[in-house]
Amino acid sequence: MQVSLSTIVYLAIMVSPFSRKSTSTFHFKAHYLAFQPLNVQIPRCSMFFQQLLVYLFYQLNGERSAMAPYYILKGKKSGQTLQDIHYYKVQGFFGIGVDLTKDMYQQELDSLVKAGWITSLDSPNVTEVGYKNLEDFNSHFQTGVLGPDCVHFEKKLQLLVQISSNVLHENRRYIPIIAEEPIQRDIKQFIASQASIQQVAEDTKQAVLDFIHQTTFTEKQRNLFVFRLSGFEVTGWTWSQLADMLVLRKLDCQYLFRDLLVQFMTYLEKTHSPLSQLVDRPLVLTETAGVTKRYLQNQLSLEQIAAARRLKTSTIEDHFVEIASIEGGHFFTELLSPEQCDRIFDVQKQLQTHKLKELREELPEFSYFQIRLALAIGGASND
């Protein structure tokens, strides 16, 4: 039976010292791999992040600015961005790039224009060449499920795997790979909630091992996932090291890894793993819209809420649209009947646009607010 590279490395990280001979062998292989070039046949795919951006531009249909994908990736909690992720069916991309800088994003945009994948930064439409390059783009972010905070979860996973590895090797002297107090607190609370730290270590080892052995993964994906992890006397690889090994750019490595993380979190939830407690699903409503929702639950009208909160009616309308994009239309049947929603949906599908001005020209009997509300309800109902 052939043992994969990722399995060797993962066992080197996690296997308990049941046999000094086997443990030494695993450590030798792990350290050898850490200092020798790898003879791994990896298909060249150095465009994942650029494909991701083009996919977002394609979904946005030329109706939003060049910065719209940036705000989606950053997880910006503005009413516009929260509506857009539902309008354009890109919920799964929300917040996966909280550490993405504007400079990095701008460089990628410039590359897309130069390569002819999008038309221009003033009017970012996907070209025929750009669309063709989406043919092999396949990402778990496209499932439409609003994802947890990938960056936060990665840190929790790294620390938990390191702790588990050292527990299984009966070692208590090591420096935590993650020093951030909130991350350490979350992991301490999780361990305290379980039967024993030994059980946590076993659960962690088995969860990762079962996950990477799924038949749908390539060896490249397994290597990317495992080599990033640290454990007893084994240090996780940097993005630069992974990029060299996999013949990818650092940015592509990061987002391919996050794609795997989202799959891992989904796997933990589906298998009811104890580790699923570490998955934080985001609260997507803005704080102020959340306050308005509480008034709605008490059956106050738009005008009554505006008066109670001492806010403009237009501001409360924005909150209603934001709430509808997530909750659907059950709060708003007095403002917009199902039949009226269907009428707006039909015109939107016919025109293939979310531009309010174009829709209003075809639907003069409705206000801009009613059209926005219907589009938000439609986005939520199709999630």
C-alpha positions as CSV (number, residue, x, y, z in Angstrom):
1,M,0.0,0.0,0.0
2,Q,1.4,3.4,-1.0
3,V,1.5,6.0,1.8
4,S,0.9,9.5,0.6
5,L,3.3,12.4,1.4
6,S,0.6,14.2,3.3
7,T,-0.2,11.1,5.5
8,I,3.5,10.7,6.4
9,V,3.8,14.3,7.4
10,Y,0.5,14.3,9.4
11,L,1.5,11.1,11.2
12,A,4.8,12.7,12.0
13,I,2.9,15.6,13.6
14,M,0.2,13.6,15.4
15,V,1.2,10.0,16.1
16,S,1.7,9.1,19.8
17,P,5.0,7.6,20.9
18,F,3.7,4.0,21.0
19,S,6.9,2.9,19.3
20,R,10.2,4.8,19.5
21,K,11.3,3.2,16.3
22,S,8.2,4.2,14.3
23,T,8.2,7.7,15.8
24,S,11.8,8.2,14.9
25,T,11.1,7.1,11.4
26,F,8.3,9.5,11.0
27,H,10.3,12.3,12.4
28,F,13.2,11.5,10.1
29,K,10.8,11.7,7.1
30,A,9.2,14.9,8.3
31,H,12.6,16.6,8.8
32,Y,13.9,15.2,5.6
33,L,10.9,16.6,3.7
34,A,11.4,20.0,5.4
35,F,14.9,20.4,4.0
36,Q,14.9,18.5,0.7
37,P,13.2,19.5,-2.6
38,L,10.0,17.5,-3.1
39,N,9.5,15.4,-6.2
40,V,5.7,16.0,-6.4
41,Q,3.9,16.3,-9.7
42,I,1.7,19.3,-9.2
43,P,-0.4,20.7,-12.1
44,R,0.5,24.4,-12.6
45,C,-2.5,26.5,-11.4
46,S,-1.2,29.9,-10.4
47,M,-4.3,31.9,-11.1
48,F,-6.8,30.8,-8.4
49,F,-7.2,34.2,-6.7
50,Q,-7.5,35.9,-10.1
51,Q,-10.1,33.4,-11.1
52,L,-11.9,34.1,-7.9
53,L,-12.0,37.8,-8.6
54,V,-13.2,37.3,-12.2
55,Y,-15.9,35.0,-10.9
56,L,-17.1,37.8,-8.5
57,F,-17.0,40.3,-11.3
58,Y,-19.0,37.9,-13.5
59,Q,-21.6,37.5,-10.8
60,L,-21.8,41.2,-10.2
61,N,-22.7,41.6,-13.9
62,G,-21.0,44.9,-14.4
63,E,-23.5,46.6,-12.0
64,R,-21.0,47.4,-9.2
65,S,-17.7,49.2,-8.9
66,A,-14.3,47.7,-9.2
67,M,-14.1,47.8,-5.4
68,A,-17.2,45.7,-4.8
69,P,-15.4,42.3,-4.7
70,Y,-12.9,43.8,-2.3
71,Y,-15.6,44.8,0.2
72,I,-17.2,41.3,-0.2
73,L,-13.9,39.5,0.5
74,K,-13.2,41.8,3.5
75,G,-16.6,41.1,4.9
76,K,-17.6,44.7,5.1
77,K,-20.8,45.1,7.1
78,S,-22.4,47.8,5.1
79,G,-26.0,47.6,4.0
80,Q,-24.9,47.7,0.3
81,T,-22.4,44.8,0.6
82,L,-24.8,42.7,2.7
83,Q,-27.5,43.2,0.1
84,D,-25.1,42.5,-2.8
85,I,-23.9,39.1,-1.5
86,H,-27.5,37.9,-1.6
87,Y,-28.5,39.8,-4.8
88,Y,-25.6,38.3,-6.7
89,K,-25.4,34.9,-5.0
90,V,-21.8,35.3,-3.6
91,Q,-22.5,34.7,0.1
92,G,-19.8,32.1,0.3
93,F,-17.1,34.7,-0.5
94,F,-18.1,37.1,2.3
95,G,-15.3,37.7,4.7
96,I,-12.8,35.1,3.4
97,G,-10.2,37.9,2.8
98,V,-10.3,40.0,6.0
99,D,-6.5,40.4,5.8
100,L,-6.5,41.4,2.1
101,T,-5.0,44.9,1.7
102,K,-6.1,47.5,-0.9
103,D,-2.6,47.5,-2.4
104,M,-2.7,43.7,-2.9
105,Y,-6.2,43.9,-4.4
106,Q,-5.2,46.8,-6.7
107,Q,-2.3,44.8,-8.0
108,E,-4.5,41.9,-8.9
109,L,-7.0,44.2,-10.6
110,D,-4.3,45.8,-12.7
111,S,-3.1,42.3,-13.7
112,L,-6.7,41.3,-14.7
113,V,-7.0,44.4,-17.0
114,K,-3.6,43.9,-18.4
115,A,-4.4,40.2,-19.2
116,G,-7.6,41.2,-20.8
117,W,-9.8,39.3,-18.3
118,I,-11.9,42.4,-17.4
119,T,-12.6,45.4,-19.5
120,S,-11.4,48.3,-17.3
121,L,-11.5,49.5,-13.7
122,D,-14.1,52.1,-14.6
123,S,-16.5,49.5,-16.0
124,P,-15.4,46.1,-14.8
125,N,-17.1,43.6,-17.1
126,V,-15.7,40.1,-17.7
127,T,-14.3,39.7,-21.2
128,E,-14.7,36.6,-23.4
129,V,-11.1,35.7,-22.4
130,G,-11.9,36.1,-18.7
131,Y,-15.0,34.0,-19.0
132,K,-13.0,31.2,-20.7
133,N,-10.5,31.2,-17.8
134,L,-13.4,30.4,-15.4
135,E,-14.0,27.0,-17.1
136,D,-11.8,25.2,-14.6
137,F,-12.5,27.4,-11.6
138,N,-14.0,25.2,-8.9
139,S,-14.4,26.5,-5.3
140,H,-16.3,25.6,-2.2
141,F,-17.0,29.3,-1.8
142,Q,-19.4,29.0,-4.7
143,T,-21.8,26.8,-2.7
144,G,-23.6,30.0,-1.6
145,V,-23.3,29.1,2.1
146,L,-22.3,32.1,4.2
147,G,-18.9,31.0,5.5
148,P,-17.3,31.4,9.0
149,D,-14.3,33.5,9.6
150,C,-11.6,31.5,7.8
151,V,-8.6,33.4,9.2
152,H,-9.9,33.1,12.8
153,F,-10.6,29.4,12.4
154,E,-7.2,28.7,10.8
155,K,-5.5,30.1,13.9
156,K,-7.6,28.0,16.2
157,L,-7.0,24.9,14.2
158,Q,-3.2,25.5,14.2
159,L,-3.1,25.9,17.9
160,L,-5.4,23.0,18.6
161,V,-3.3,20.6,16.4
162,Q,-0.1,21.8,18.0
163,I,-1.5,21.2,21.5
164,S,-2.9,17.8,20.5
165,S,0.3,16.7,18.9
166,N,2.3,17.6,22.1
167,V,-0.3,15.9,24.3
168,L,0.0,12.7,22.2
169,H,3.8,12.9,22.5
170,E,3.6,13.6,26.2
171,N,5.5,16.8,25.8
172,R,4.6,19.9,28.0
173,R,7.4,22.2,27.0
174,Y,6.7,24.1,23.8
175,I,5.9,27.7,22.7
176,P,2.3,28.1,21.4
177,I,2.3,28.7,17.6
178,I,-0.5,31.3,18.1
179,A,0.1,33.9,20.8
180,E,-3.2,35.9,20.4
181,E,-5.0,35.9,23.7
182,P,-8.6,35.6,22.2
183,I,-7.5,32.5,20.2
184,Q,-5.8,30.9,23.2
185,R,-8.9,31.6,25.3
186,D,-11.2,30.0,22.8
187,I,-9.1,26.8,22.7
188,K,-8.7,26.7,26.5
189,Q,-12.5,27.0,26.9
190,F,-13.0,24.3,24.3
191,I,-10.6,21.9,26.0
192,A,-12.2,22.5,29.4
193,S,-15.6,21.6,28.0
194,Q,-14.5,18.2,26.8
195,A,-14.0,15.0,28.8
196,S,-10.2,15.2,28.9
197,I,-7.3,16.8,27.0
198,Q,-6.3,13.3,25.9
199,Q,-9.7,12.9,24.2
200,V,-9.4,16.3,22.6
201,A,-6.1,15.2,21.1
202,E,-7.5,11.9,19.8
203,D,-10.6,13.7,18.3
204,T,-8.4,16.3,16.6
205,K,-6.0,13.7,15.1
206,Q,-8.8,11.6,13.8
207,A,-10.9,14.5,12.4
208,V,-8.0,15.8,10.3
209,L,-6.9,12.4,9.2
210,D,-10.4,11.4,8.1
211,F,-10.9,14.7,6.3
212,I,-7.7,14.6,4.2
213,H,-8.4,11.0,3.2
214,Q,-11.6,11.9,1.4
215,T,-11.4,10.6,-2.1
216,T,-12.4,13.9,-3.6
217,F,-9.1,15.6,-2.7
218,T,-6.0,15.6,-4.8
219,E,-2.6,15.0,-3.2
220,K,-1.9,18.7,-3.8
221,Q,-4.8,19.7,-1.6
222,R,-3.8,17.2,1.1
223,N,-0.2,18.5,1.1
224,L,-1.4,22.1,1.3
225,F,-3.6,21.4,4.2
226,V,-1.2,19.2,6.2
227,F,2.1,21.1,5.6
228,R,0.6,24.2,7.0
229,L,0.1,22.5,10.5
230,S,2.6,22.5,13.3
231,G,3.1,19.8,16.0
232,F,5.6,18.1,18.2
233,E,9.1,19.1,16.8
234,V,7.5,19.9,13.5
235,T,6.9,23.5,12.3
236,G,4.2,24.3,9.8
237,W,5.4,25.7,6.5
238,T,5.2,29.4,5.6
239,W,3.2,30.5,2.6
240,S,6.4,31.1,0.7
241,Q,7.6,27.5,1.3
242,L,4.2,26.1,0.3
243,A,4.2,28.3,-2.9
244,D,7.6,26.9,-3.9
245,M,6.5,23.3,-3.2
246,L,3.2,23.6,-5.1
247,V,4.4,25.9,-7.8
248,L,1.8,28.5,-6.9
249,R,1.8,32.2,-5.8
250,K,1.6,32.9,-2.1
251,L,-1.8,34.5,-2.5
252,D,-3.2,31.5,-4.4
253,C,-1.9,29.2,-1.6
254,Q,-3.7,31.3,1.0
255,Y,-7.1,31.2,-0.8
256,L,-6.8,27.6,-1.8
257,F,-6.1,26.7,1.8
258,R,-9.1,28.8,2.9
259,D,-11.2,26.9,0.4
260,L,-10.1,23.7,2.2
261,L,-10.8,25.2,5.6
262,V,-14.4,26.0,4.6
263,Q,-14.8,22.4,3.5
264,F,-13.2,21.2,6.8
265,M,-15.6,23.3,8.8
266,T,-18.5,22.0,6.9
267,Y,-17.2,18.4,7.3
268,L,-16.9,18.9,11.1
269,E,-20.5,20.1,11.3
270,K,-21.8,17.3,9.1
271,T,-20.0,14.6,11.1
272,H,-21.0,16.2,14.4
273,S,-17.4,16.3,15.5
274,P,-16.7,18.0,18.9
275,L,-14.4,20.3,16.9
276,S,-17.4,21.8,15.3
277,Q,-17.8,23.9,18.4
278,L,-14.9,26.0,17.2
279,V,-16.7,27.0,14.0
280,D,-18.1,30.5,14.4
281,R,-20.9,31.4,12.0
282,P,-20.9,35.2,11.5
283,L,-23.7,37.5,12.6
284,V,-24.2,39.3,9.3
285,L,-26.7,42.0,10.2
286,T,-25.2,45.4,11.1
287,E,-25.7,46.3,14.7
288,T,-28.2,49.1,13.8
289,A,-30.2,46.9,11.5
290,G,-30.4,44.4,14.3
291,V,-32.0,47.0,16.6
292,T,-34.5,47.7,13.9
293,K,-35.3,44.0,13.6
294,R,-36.2,43.9,17.2
295,Y,-38.8,46.6,16.7
296,L,-40.1,44.7,13.7
297,Q,-40.5,41.6,15.9
298,N,-42.7,43.8,18.1
299,Q,-44.8,44.5,15.0
300,L,-44.0,48.3,14.8
301,S,-44.5,49.9,11.4
302,L,-41.7,51.6,9.4
303,E,-42.9,55.1,10.5
304,Q,-43.2,54.0,14.1
305,I,-39.7,52.5,14.1
306,A,-38.3,55.7,12.6
307,A,-40.0,57.8,15.2
308,A,-38.9,55.5,18.1
309,R,-35.3,55.5,16.9
310,R,-35.3,59.1,15.9
311,L,-33.9,58.2,12.5
312,K,-34.9,59.1,8.9
313,T,-37.5,56.9,7.2
314,S,-34.9,56.3,4.4
315,T,-32.5,54.9,7.0
316,I,-35.1,52.5,8.3
317,E,-35.8,51.5,4.7
318,D,-32.2,50.6,4.3
319,H,-32.4,48.4,7.4
320,F,-35.6,46.7,6.0
321,V,-33.7,45.9,2.8
322,E,-30.8,44.5,4.8
323,I,-33.0,42.4,7.0
324,A,-35.0,41.1,4.0
325,S,-31.8,40.1,2.2
326,I,-31.1,37.7,5.1
327,E,-34.4,36.8,6.6
328,G,-36.7,36.8,3.6
329,G,-40.1,38.6,3.3
330,H,-42.1,37.3,6.3
331,F,-41.7,40.7,8.1
332,F,-42.8,42.8,5.1
333,T,-46.0,41.3,3.7
334,E,-47.9,44.5,4.5
335,L,-45.4,46.6,2.5
336,L,-45.2,44.1,-0.5
337,S,-47.5,41.2,-1.3
338,P,-46.2,38.0,-2.7
339,E,-47.9,38.9,-6.0
340,Q,-46.1,42.2,-6.2
341,C,-42.8,40.5,-5.4
342,D,-43.4,38.1,-8.3
343,R,-44.1,40.9,-10.7
344,I,-40.8,42.6,-9.8
345,F,-39.0,39.2,-10.0
346,D,-40.4,38.6,-13.5
347,V,-39.2,42.0,-14.8
348,Q,-35.8,41.5,-13.2
349,K,-35.3,38.2,-14.8
350,Q,-36.5,39.5,-18.1
351,L,-34.0,42.5,-18.1
352,Q,-31.3,40.5,-16.4
353,T,-30.2,43.4,-14.2
354,H,-30.3,44.7,-10.6
355,K,-30.0,48.3,-11.7
356,L,-32.8,50.2,-10.0
357,K,-33.2,52.9,-12.6
358,E,-33.8,50.4,-15.4
359,L,-36.2,48.3,-13.3
360,R,-38.1,51.4,-12.2
361,E,-38.6,52.5,-15.8
362,E,-40.4,49.1,-16.4
363,L,-42.2,49.2,-13.0
364,P,-43.4,52.8,-12.5
365,E,-46.1,51.6,-10.1
366,F,-43.5,50.6,-7.5
367,S,-41.2,52.9,-5.5
368,Y,-37.4,52.4,-5.5
369,F,-37.8,51.1,-1.9
370,Q,-40.3,48.5,-3.0
371,I,-38.1,47.3,-5.8
372,R,-35.1,47.1,-3.5
373,L,-37.1,45.2,-0.9
374,A,-38.4,42.7,-3.5
375,L,-34.9,42.1,-4.8
376,A,-33.6,41.5,-1.3
377,I,-36.4,39.1,-0.6
378,G,-35.7,37.3,-3.8
379,G,-32.0,37.0,-3.0
380,A,-32.7,35.6,0.5
381,S,-35.3,33.1,-0.8
382,N,-32.9,31.7,-3.4
383,D,-29.9,31.3,-1.0
